[in-house]
Amino acid sequence: MADNKQIKITLKRGLAGADQRQKDCVRTLGLHKIGQSTVREDTPIVRGVVRRIAHLVTVEEA
């Protein structure tokens, strides 16, 4: 049986000064505004995207 862990990702900082790759990562996660949160499945792909923008977001178990 698959383990369906989920994580809650919240955008904590704005994208001013961020490079295009970081902006693309934020949009890929579905985040648009500061303070907005999204819940995603905890997979290595999502963790990799979050690692690239770790300074802009907070992550917690959902």
N, CA, C and O atoms as a CHARMM CRD file, in Angstrom:
* protein
*
  248
    1    1 MET  N      0.84000  -1.19100   0.00000 PROA 1      0.00000
    2    1 MET  CA     0.00000   0.00000   0.00000 PROA 1      0.00000
    3    1 MET  C      0.87700   1.24300   0.00000 PROA 1      0.00000
    4    1 MET  O      1.85300   1.31800   0.74600 PROA 1      0.00000
    5    2 ALA  N      0.53700   2.20300  -0.82200 PROA 2      0.00000
    6    2 ALA  CA     1.34600   3.41600  -0.93900 PROA 2      0.00000
    7    2 ALA  C      1.15200   4.30300   0.28500 PROA 2      0.00000
    8    2 ALA  O      0.05800   4.40300   0.84000 PROA 2      0.00000
    9    3 ASP  N      2.23500   4.93600   0.68400 PROA 3      0.00000
   10    3 ASP  CA     2.19500   5.85500   1.81200 PROA 3      0.00000
   11    3 ASP  C      1.92800   7.25600   1.26500 PROA 3      0.00000
   12    3 ASP  O      2.80500   7.84600   0.63500 PROA 3      0.00000
   13    4 ASN  N      0.73100   7.79700   1.49500 PROA 4      0.00000
   14    4 ASN  CA     0.33700   9.07200   0.91500 PROA 4      0.00000
   15    4 ASN  C      0.57500  10.22700   1.86900 PROA 4      0.00000
   16    4 ASN  O     -0.36900  10.90900   2.26800 PROA 4      0.00000
   17    5 LYS  N      1.83000  10.45200   2.23700 PROA 5      0.00000
   18    5 LYS  CA     2.14900  11.59200   3.07700 PROA 5      0.00000
   19    5 LYS  C      1.99900  12.85800   2.26900 PROA 5      0.00000
   20    5 LYS  O      2.23900  12.86900   1.06200 PROA 5      0.00000
   21    6 GLN  N      1.60000  13.92800   2.93700 PROA 6      0.00000
   22    6 GLN  CA     1.45000  15.20200   2.26500 PROA 6      0.00000
   23    6 GLN  C      2.16900  16.28300   3.04800 PROA 6      0.00000
   24    6 GLN  O      2.33300  16.18500   4.26400 PROA 6      0.00000
   25    7 ILE  N      2.59600  17.31600   2.33600 PROA 7      0.00000
   26    7 ILE  CA     3.24900  18.44800   2.96800 PROA 7      0.00000
   27    7 ILE  C      2.50800  19.72000   2.59700 PROA 7      0.00000
   28    7 ILE  O      1.94200  19.83800   1.51000 PROA 7      0.00000
   29    8 LYS  N      2.52400  20.66500   3.51800 PROA 8      0.00000
   30    8 LYS  CA     1.90600  21.96400   3.28800 PROA 8      0.00000
   31    8 LYS  C      3.03400  22.95600   3.02900 PROA 8      0.00000
   32    8 LYS  O      3.94400  23.09900   3.84600 PROA 8      0.00000
   33    9 ILE  N      2.97000  23.63800   1.89100 PROA 9      0.00000
   34    9 ILE  CA     4.00000  24.57400   1.48500 PROA 9      0.00000
   35    9 ILE  C      3.38400  25.96800   1.47900 PROA 9      0.00000
   36    9 ILE  O      2.35000  26.18900   0.84900 PROA 9      0.00000
   37   10 THR  N      4.02300  26.91600   2.18600 PROA 10     0.00000
   38   10 THR  CA     3.51200  28.27400   2.30000 PROA 10     0.00000
   39   10 THR  C      4.56200  29.25800   1.78800 PROA 10     0.00000
   40   10 THR  O      5.72400  29.19800   2.18800 PROA 10     0.00000
   41   11 LEU  N      4.15000  30.15700   0.90700 PROA 11     0.00000
   42   11 LEU  CA     5.04600  31.18600   0.38800 PROA 11     0.00000
   43   11 LEU  C      5.20300  32.27400   1.44400 PROA 11     0.00000
   44   11 LEU  O      4.22400  32.91300   1.82800 PROA 11     0.00000
   45   12 LYS  N      6.42600  32.48600   1.91200 PROA 12     0.00000
   46   12 LYS  CA     6.67100  33.44300   2.99300 PROA 12     0.00000
   47   12 LYS  C      7.36000  34.71400   2.52400 PROA 12     0.00000
   48   12 LYS  O      7.28400  35.73200   3.21100 PROA 12     0.00000
   49   13 ARG  N      8.02500  34.68800   1.38200 PROA 13     0.00000
   50   13 ARG  CA     8.72900  35.86400   0.89100 PROA 13     0.00000
   51   13 ARG  C      8.30900  36.12300  -0.54300 PROA 13     0.00000
   52   13 ARG  O      7.89600  35.21200  -1.26000 PROA 13     0.00000
   53   14 GLY  N      8.42000  37.37400  -0.95100 PROA 14     0.00000
   54   14 GLY  CA     8.06500  37.75000  -2.30600 PROA 14     0.00000
   55   14 GLY  C      9.11900  37.31400  -3.31600 PROA 14     0.00000
   56   14 GLY  O     10.20000  36.85700  -2.94400 PROA 14     0.00000
   57   15 LEU  N      8.79600  37.45800  -4.58000 PROA 15     0.00000
   58   15 LEU  CA     9.67200  36.99800  -5.64700 PROA 15     0.00000
   59   15 LEU  C     10.52900  38.11300  -6.24900 PROA 15     0.00000
   60   15 LEU  O     11.23700  37.88300  -7.22900 PROA 15     0.00000
   61   16 ALA  N     10.47300  39.31100  -5.67700 PROA 16     0.00000
   62   16 ALA  CA    11.32100  40.39400  -6.16900 PROA 16     0.00000
   63   16 ALA  C     12.78100  40.00800  -5.96700 PROA 16     0.00000
   64   16 ALA  O     13.19300  39.66900  -4.85800 PROA 16     0.00000
   65   17 GLY  N     13.54300  40.06000  -7.02100 PROA 17     0.00000
   66   17 GLY  CA    14.95500  39.71500  -6.93600 PROA 17     0.00000
   67   17 GLY  C     15.24800  38.24700  -7.18400 PROA 17     0.00000
   68   17 GLY  O     16.41000  37.85700  -7.28900 PROA 17     0.00000
   69   18 ALA  N     14.21700  37.43600  -7.27700 PROA 18     0.00000
   70   18 ALA  CA    14.41200  36.00500  -7.54400 PROA 18     0.00000
   71   18 ALA  C     14.68400  35.81000  -9.02900 PROA 18     0.00000
   72   18 ALA  O     14.17500  36.55700  -9.86400 PROA 18     0.00000
   73   19 ASP  N     15.49000  34.80200  -9.35500 PROA 19     0.00000
   74   19 ASP  CA    15.73700  34.54600 -10.77500 PROA 19     0.00000
   75   19 ASP  C     14.54100  33.79000 -11.37900 PROA 19     0.00000
   76   19 ASP  O     13.65500  33.33000 -10.66000 PROA 19     0.00000
   77   20 GLN  N     14.53800  33.67700 -12.69500 PROA 20     0.00000
   78   20 GLN  CA    13.37900  33.10400 -13.38800 PROA 20     0.00000
   79   20 GLN  C     13.12900  31.65200 -12.98900 PROA 20     0.00000
   80   20 GLN  O     11.97700  31.22500 -12.91900 PROA 20     0.00000
   81   21 ARG  N     14.18600  30.89100 -12.72900 PROA 21     0.00000
   82   21 ARG  CA    14.01700  29.48800 -12.35000 PROA 21     0.00000
   83   21 ARG  C     13.27800  29.38000 -11.01600 PROA 21     0.00000
   84   21 ARG  O     12.42000  28.51300 -10.84900 PROA 21     0.00000
   85   22 GLN  N     13.61200  30.26400 -10.06300 PROA 22     0.00000
   86   22 GLN  CA    12.92500  30.25000  -8.77400 PROA 22     0.00000
   87   22 GLN  C     11.46200  30.65400  -8.93300 PROA 22     0.00000
   88   22 GLN  O     10.58200  30.06300  -8.30700 PROA 22     0.00000
   89   23 LYS  N     11.20500  31.64200  -9.75300 PROA 23     0.00000
   90   23 LYS  CA     9.81900  32.06400 -10.00800 PROA 23     0.00000
   91   23 LYS  C      9.02300  30.92200 -10.62900 PROA 23     0.00000
   92   23 LYS  O      7.86900  30.69400 -10.26700 PROA 23     0.00000
   93   24 ASP  N      9.64000  30.20800 -11.56000 PROA 24     0.00000
   94   24 ASP  CA     8.96800  29.07900 -12.19700 PROA 24     0.00000
   95   24 ASP  C      8.65500  27.98100 -11.18400 PROA 24     0.00000
   96   24 ASP  O      7.59000  27.36600 -11.24500 PROA 24     0.00000
   97   25 CYS  N      9.57200  27.73400 -10.25900 PROA 25     0.00000
   98   25 CYS  CA     9.34800  26.71700  -9.22800 PROA 25     0.00000
   99   25 CYS  C      8.16200  27.08500  -8.34500 PROA 25     0.00000
  100   25 CYS  O      7.34100  26.22900  -8.01300 PROA 25     0.00000
  101   26 VAL  N      8.07300  28.35700  -7.96400 PROA 26     0.00000
  102   26 VAL  CA     6.95900  28.81000  -7.12500 PROA 26     0.00000
  103   26 VAL  C      5.64000  28.63100  -7.86500 PROA 26     0.00000
  104   26 VAL  O      4.66400  28.15900  -7.28300 PROA 26     0.00000
  105   27 ARG  N      5.60200  29.00300  -9.13500 PROA 27     0.00000
  106   27 ARG  CA     4.37700  28.86500  -9.93000 PROA 27     0.00000
  107   27 ARG  C      4.01900  27.39900 -10.13600 PROA 27     0.00000
  108   27 ARG  O      2.84100  27.04300 -10.13800 PROA 27     0.00000
  109   28 THR  N      5.03100  26.54200 -10.31100 PROA 28     0.00000
  110   28 THR  CA     4.78500  25.10900 -10.48800 PROA 28     0.00000
  111   28 THR  C      4.07000  24.52700  -9.27800 PROA 28     0.00000
  112   28 THR  O      3.22900  23.63900  -9.41900 PROA 28     0.00000
  113   29 LEU  N      4.39900  25.02000  -8.09800 PROA 29     0.00000
  114   29 LEU  CA     3.74100  24.55500  -6.88100 PROA 29     0.00000
  115   29 LEU  C      2.34600  25.15000  -6.72000 PROA 29     0.00000
  116   29 LEU  O      1.59400  24.72000  -5.84400 PROA 29     0.00000
  117   30 GLY  N      1.98800  26.12400  -7.54200 PROA 30     0.00000
  118   30 GLY  CA     0.65600  26.71400  -7.48500 PROA 30     0.00000
  119   30 GLY  C      0.55000  27.87400  -6.52000 PROA 30     0.00000
  120   30 GLY  O     -0.54700  28.20800  -6.07200 PROA 30     0.00000
  121   31 LEU  N      1.67200  28.49200  -6.19500 PROA 31     0.00000
  122   31 LEU  CA     1.66900  29.62100  -5.26700 PROA 31     0.00000
  123   31 LEU  C      1.74000  30.93100  -6.03800 PROA 31     0.00000
  124   31 LEU  O      2.47700  31.04700  -7.01700 PROA 31     0.00000
  125   32 HSD  N      0.95800  31.93100  -5.58300 PROA 32     0.00000
  126   32 HSD  CA     0.91800  33.21200  -6.27900 PROA 32     0.00000
  127   32 HSD  C      1.12700  34.38900  -5.34200 PROA 32     0.00000
  128   32 HSD  O      1.75700  35.37300  -5.72900 PROA 32     0.00000
  129   33 LYS  N      0.61800  34.31500  -4.12400 PROA 33     0.00000
  130   33 LYS  CA     0.68600  35.44500  -3.19700 PROA 33     0.00000
  131   33 LYS  C      1.43700  35.05500  -1.92800 PROA 33     0.00000
  132   33 LYS  O      1.47200  33.88400  -1.55000 PROA 33     0.00000
  133   34 ILE  N      2.02700  36.03400  -1.28700 PROA 34     0.00000
  134   34 ILE  CA     2.68500  35.80100  -0.00400 PROA 34     0.00000
  135   34 ILE  C      1.61200  35.36200   0.99200 PROA 34     0.00000
  136   34 ILE  O      0.54100  35.96200   1.07000 PROA 34     0.00000
  137   35 GLY  N      1.91000  34.32000   1.74300 PROA 35     0.00000
  138   35 GLY  CA     0.97400  33.79300   2.72700 PROA 35     0.00000
  139   35 GLY  C      0.08600  32.68700   2.18100 PROA 35     0.00000
  140   35 GLY  O     -0.59600  32.01000   2.95100 PROA 35     0.00000
  141   36 GLN  N      0.08200  32.49300   0.88400 PROA 36     0.00000
  142   36 GLN  CA    -0.73300  31.44200   0.27900 PROA 36     0.00000
  143   36 GLN  C     -0.08700  30.08100   0.53200 PROA 36     0.00000
  144   36 GLN  O      1.13700  29.95200   0.51100 PROA 36     0.00000
  145   37 SER  N     -0.91600  29.07700   0.76800 PROA 37     0.00000
  146   37 SER  CA    -0.43000  27.72300   1.02900 PROA 37     0.00000
  147   37 SER  C     -1.03100  26.73700   0.03300 PROA 37     0.00000
  148   37 SER  O     -2.09900  26.96200  -0.53600 PROA 37     0.00000
  149   38 THR  N     -0.31700  25.65700  -0.15000 PROA 38     0.00000
  150   38 THR  CA    -0.80900  24.57000  -0.98600 PROA 38     0.00000
  151   38 THR  C     -0.37200  23.25900  -0.34700 PROA 38     0.00000
  152   38 THR  O      0.65600  23.20000   0.32700 PROA 38     0.00000
  153   39 VAL  N     -1.15300  22.21600  -0.56200 PROA 39     0.00000
  154   39 VAL  CA    -0.82400  20.89500  -0.03700 PROA 39     0.00000
  155   39 VAL  C     -0.45400  20.00800  -1.21500 PROA 39     0.00000
  156   39 VAL  O     -1.20700  19.88800  -2.18100 PROA 39     0.00000
  157   40 ARG  N      0.70700  19.39400  -1.12300 PROA 40     0.00000
  158   40 ARG  CA     1.19800  18.52300  -2.19100 PROA 40     0.00000
  159   40 ARG  C      1.61600  17.19100  -1.59600 PROA 40     0.00000
  160   40 ARG  O      1.92800  17.09900  -0.40900 PROA 40     0.00000
  161   41 GLU  N      1.62000  16.16400  -2.42600 PROA 41     0.00000
  162   41 GLU  CA     2.10100  14.85900  -2.00200 PROA 41     0.00000
  163   41 GLU  C      3.61000  14.93200  -1.78000 PROA 41     0.00000
  164   41 GLU  O      4.32400  15.58500  -2.54100 PROA 41     0.00000
  165   42 ASP  N      4.08400  14.26800  -0.74800 PROA 42     0.00000
  166   42 ASP  CA     5.50100  14.30700  -0.38200 PROA 42     0.00000
  167   42 ASP  C      6.27600  13.30900  -1.23800 PROA 42     0.00000
  168   42 ASP  O      6.44100  12.14800  -0.86500 PROA 42     0.00000
  169   43 THR  N      6.74900  13.78200  -2.39500 PROA 43     0.00000
  170   43 THR  CA     7.52400  12.95000  -3.30700 PROA 43     0.00000
  171   43 THR  C      8.91300  13.56500  -3.47700 PROA 43     0.00000
  172   43 THR  O      9.10600  14.74200  -3.17300 PROA 43     0.00000
  173   44 PRO  N      9.86800  12.79200  -3.95200 PROA 44     0.00000
  174   44 PRO  CA    11.21000  13.35200  -4.18400 PROA 44     0.00000
  175   44 PRO  C     11.20700  14.51700  -5.17800 PROA 44     0.00000
  176   44 PRO  O     12.02200  15.43100  -5.05800 PROA 44     0.00000
  177   45 ILE  N     10.31300  14.49200  -6.14300 PROA 45     0.00000
  178   45 ILE  CA    10.24700  15.58400  -7.12600 PROA 45     0.00000
  179   45 ILE  C      9.80700  16.88100  -6.45400 PROA 45     0.00000
  180   45 ILE  O     10.41400  17.93000  -6.66800 PROA 45     0.00000
  181   46 VAL  N      8.75100  16.81000  -5.64000 PROA 46     0.00000
  182   46 VAL  CA     8.26900  17.99800  -4.94400 PROA 46     0.00000
  183   46 VAL  C      9.31600  18.48300  -3.95300 PROA 46     0.00000
  184   46 VAL  O      9.52800  19.68900  -3.82200 PROA 46     0.00000
  185   47 ARG  N      9.97300  17.56500  -3.25400 PROA 47     0.00000
  186   47 ARG  CA    11.02900  17.95700  -2.31500 PROA 47     0.00000
  187   47 ARG  C     12.17400  18.67000  -3.02800 PROA 47     0.00000
  188   47 ARG  O     12.75500  19.60800  -2.48100 PROA 47     0.00000
  189   48 GLY  N     12.50400  18.23200  -4.24300 PROA 48     0.00000
  190   48 GLY  CA    13.55200  18.87900  -5.01500 PROA 48     0.00000
  191   48 GLY  C     13.18400  20.30500  -5.40300 PROA 48     0.00000
  192   48 GLY  O     14.02000  21.20700  -5.34300 PROA 48     0.00000
  193   49 VAL  N     11.93000  20.50500  -5.80300 PROA 49     0.00000
  194   49 VAL  CA    11.46200  21.84900  -6.14900 PROA 49     0.00000
  195   49 VAL  C     11.49600  22.73300  -4.91300 PROA 49     0.00000
  196   49 VAL  O     11.93300  23.88200  -4.98200 PROA 49     0.00000
  197   50 VAL  N     11.04000  22.20900  -3.78500 PROA 50     0.00000
  198   50 VAL  CA    11.02400  22.97800  -2.54400 PROA 50     0.00000
  199   50 VAL  C     12.45000  23.31500  -2.10000 PROA 50     0.00000
  200   50 VAL  O     12.69500  24.40800  -1.58900 PROA 50     0.00000
  201   51 ARG  N     13.37200  22.40200  -2.28700 PROA 51     0.00000
  202   51 ARG  CA    14.76500  22.65100  -1.88600 PROA 51     0.00000
  203   51 ARG  C     15.35100  23.83200  -2.66300 PROA 51     0.00000
  204   51 ARG  O     16.14400  24.60400  -2.12500 PROA 51     0.00000
  205   52 ARG  N     14.95600  23.96500  -3.92800 PROA 52     0.00000
  206   52 ARG  CA    15.47300  25.04600  -4.75900 PROA 52     0.00000
  207   52 ARG  C     14.97500  26.42100  -4.28800 PROA 52     0.00000
  208   52 ARG  O     15.64700  27.43000  -4.50000 PROA 52     0.00000
  209   53 ILE  N     13.80100  26.45900  -3.65200 PROA 53     0.00000
  210   53 ILE  CA    13.22700  27.73400  -3.19300 PROA 53     0.00000
  211   53 ILE  C     13.02400  27.73500  -1.67900 PROA 53     0.00000
  212   53 ILE  O     12.11800  28.39700  -1.17300 PROA 53     0.00000
  213   54 ALA  N     13.85700  27.00200  -0.96400 PROA 54     0.00000
  214   54 ALA  CA    13.69400  26.84400   0.49000 PROA 54     0.00000
  215   54 ALA  C     13.72500  28.17900   1.23300 PROA 54     0.00000
  216   54 ALA  O     13.10600  28.31000   2.28800 PROA 54     0.00000
  217   55 HSD  N     14.43500  29.16600   0.69600 PROA 55     0.00000
  218   55 HSD  CA    14.52300  30.45200   1.36000 PROA 55     0.00000
  219   55 HSD  C     13.27000  31.30300   1.16900 PROA 55     0.00000
  220   55 HSD  O     13.14000  32.35500   1.79500 PROA 55     0.00000
  221   56 LEU  N     12.35300  30.86600   0.32000 PROA 56     0.00000
  222   56 LEU  CA    11.12700  31.61100   0.05100 PROA 56     0.00000
  223   56 LEU  C      9.89100  30.98900   0.68700 PROA 56     0.00000
  224   56 LEU  O      8.85600  31.64800   0.79000 PROA 56     0.00000
  225   57 VAL  N      9.98200  29.73200   1.11500 PROA 57     0.00000
  226   57 VAL  CA     8.81100  29.00900   1.59700 PROA 57     0.00000
  227   57 VAL  C      9.08100  28.36400   2.95200 PROA 57     0.00000
  228   57 VAL  O     10.22400  28.22800   3.38900 PROA 57     0.00000
  229   58 THR  N      7.98900  27.97300   3.59700 PROA 58     0.00000
  230   58 THR  CA     8.07900  27.11900   4.78400 PROA 58     0.00000
  231   58 THR  C      7.32300  25.82200   4.45300 PROA 58     0.00000
  232   58 THR  O      6.36100  25.82500   3.68400 PROA 58     0.00000
  233   59 VAL  N      7.77900  24.72600   5.04800 PROA 59     0.00000
  234   59 VAL  CA     7.19500  23.41300   4.76600 PROA 59     0.00000
  235   59 VAL  C      6.83800  22.76800   6.09500 PROA 59     0.00000
  236   59 VAL  O      7.61700  22.81000   7.04700 PROA 59     0.00000
  237   60 GLU  N      5.65300  22.17000   6.15100 PROA 60     0.00000
  238   60 GLU  CA     5.23400  21.43400   7.34100 PROA 60     0.00000
  239   60 GLU  C      4.41400  20.23200   6.91100 PROA 60     0.00000
  240   60 GLU  O      3.87900  20.19800   5.80300 PROA 60     0.00000
  241   61 GLU  N      4.31700  19.25100   7.79000 PROA 61     0.00000
  242   61 GLU  CA     3.51500  18.06400   7.52100 PROA 61     0.00000
  243   61 GLU  C      2.04700  18.46100   7.47500 PROA 61     0.00000
  244   61 GLU  O      1.59400  19.28900   8.26500 PROA 61     0.00000
  245   62 ALA  N      1.31000  17.86900   6.55000 PROA 62     0.00000
  246   62 ALA  CA    -0.12300  18.17800   6.44500 PROA 62     0.00000
  247   62 ALA  C     -0.94400  17.01300   6.96200 PROA 62     0.00000
  248   62 ALA  O     -2.17300  17.07500   6.96000 PROA 62     0.00000
